[in-house]
Amino acid sequence: MPHVFEEMFDLAMPWWSFVLRACIVYFVLLVMIRASGKRTMGQFTPFDMLLVVLLGNAVQNALLGQDTSVGGGLLLALTLIALNWTVGLLSARSAKVESLIEGSPVLLAREGKVYKEVLRKELISRADFDRALREAGCIGIDDIQSAVLETNGHITIVTKGRTD
C-alpha cells in the first residue's frame, strides 16, 4: 500500500515544468479569449459552457504531459490560481494592465444613431442590441442618448432625459 501512495505524488517531470506549462497555457488562452471579443464572456450561454469544458479537455495534455500524479495536478491548480490572482492584482493596480486585460468600453450608439459597423465588429447582433434597448425601457432608437458595450460584455443604454 505505501508504494501506491508514493506513486500518487511521484511527478513525471520536474516541478518547474508544470509551472512553465501552466504559465504558457494560461497566457495563450487569456490572449485567445481576449481576442474573441467582449461579448464572448459577457453572456455565458450553454454553448459557452460547452466551450469551457472542451477548452479544459483540449489543454489538459499541454498542462500535464504524461503526468497523472495528484501532486502534479495540485501544483498546476496552485500555479493557475496564483497566476489568476496575480493578473487580478496587477489589473487592479495598473490602468495600463487593466486596459490590456479587460479592454475598454466601446460606443455603440449616440443620440439615436446606431453605429452598425461597430455592432458588426463587436459581434453584437441587432437582436441583442434591441434586447438591451427593451431592458433599458427604450421604446425606440430615438430615445437613446448613448449605448456602450462595457468591458464585461454588457450593453449599457442611457436614455434621453436620464442623467444617471
N, C-alpha and C positions, 0 to 999 in steps of 0.2 A: 504493500500500500504506500509506503513512503516514496517509492520510485515513481508512482503515478503523480503524486503531489509535486515532486521535483520537476517532472515533465511539463506540468501545467504552467510553471513560471520560468521555464528554460527558453530564453529568447533565441530565435533562429538567426538573428543578425545583431550587430552592435546597437546599443540603446540610441546612439546619436542618429542612426539610420532611420529609426522610427520618427524621431523629431524632425529630421530633414524632409522625409516623405510627407509628414503631416503639414509642414510649412508650405511645401510646394503645392500640394493638392488644395490646401486652404486658400492660398492666394490666387491660384489659377481659377478655382471655382468662384471666388469673390469677383474677379475681373469678368468672368463669363456671365455671372448673374447681373452684375452692374451694367454690362454691355447690352443685356437683353431688355433693358428699359425699366422705368419706374413702375409701369402697370403690372409687370410680371410679379412683383412682390406685394403690390398694393391690394390685390384681390386674390385671396387664396381659395381656389376652386378645387373640386375633386381632381381635375386634371393636374393642377399644381402639386397636390399631394402625391399623385402618381409619379410626377417628375422627381420629387424629392426622394421617394423610395428608390426609383430607378437610378438616380444620381448616386445615392448611397451605395447601391449594389455595384454600379459601374466603377466607382473609385476604390472599392474595397481592396482589390488586389494591389492597386497602386499604393495604398497605405500599408497593408500588411505583408505584401510579398508572399513568402511561403510560411510565414509565422502564423501559428494558431494558438499561441500561448495566452493565458489570462494576463500575464504581465505585459505582453506586447499590446494587447487591447486596452489595458488600463493606461499604459504610457501614452498611447495615441489619444485616448479620451482626455487625459490630463493636458496634453500638448494642444489639442484643438480648443479646449475650454480656455486655456491660458492665452492662446492666440486671439480668440474672440474677445476676451476681457481686455487684452492689450489694445486691440483695434478700437474697441469702445472707449477706452480711456484716452487714447490719442485723439479720437474724434471729438470727444468732449472738451479737450484742452486746446485743440488747434482748429481754427476755422478752415485752414487750408486742407487739413486731413479730412475734416468733416465734409467739405465740398467734394473732395476726391472720392470718398467712400459713398456718401449719400446723394451727391449731385446737388442741383439747385432747382428751385421751383420754376415752372415754365408757364408763361401766359398763354392761355388757350383762346380767350375771347375778351373783348373790351368794348364797352358802350354799344352793345347789341351786335357787334361784328364778330363772327366766329372765324378763327384762323384755321381753315380746313387743312392747309398744308402742315400745320403744326400738329393737328389731331392725327393725321396720317403718319407723320414722323414719330410721334409718341405712341403709336399703335392703339389709339383710342377710337373705338367705333362710334358712329353717330348715336347708336342706341345707348351706349354707356354715357355719352355726353348728355343725351336727353334725360336719362335716368337721374343724373346728378342735378339737372335743372329741376325736375319734379321734386326731388328730395329737398331742394332749397326753397321750394314753394314758388318757383318761377312759372308763370303762365306761358310766356313766350320769350323768344330771344331778345326782344326789345327791352325786357326787364333786367337784363344783365348789365351790371356796371363792370364787373370783371369775373373771369373764370380762370383759376390757376390749378395746374397739376402740381400737387405737393410732392416733396421728396419721398413720401411714404406711399405714393401711388394714388392717393385720394384726390378727388376734384373738389376744390372749394369754390363755391359760387357766391359772389357778393351782388345783391340786387340793388337797383337804383333806389335811392331813398333810405338805404340802410347804411349806417356808419360804422358798424362793428365788423 
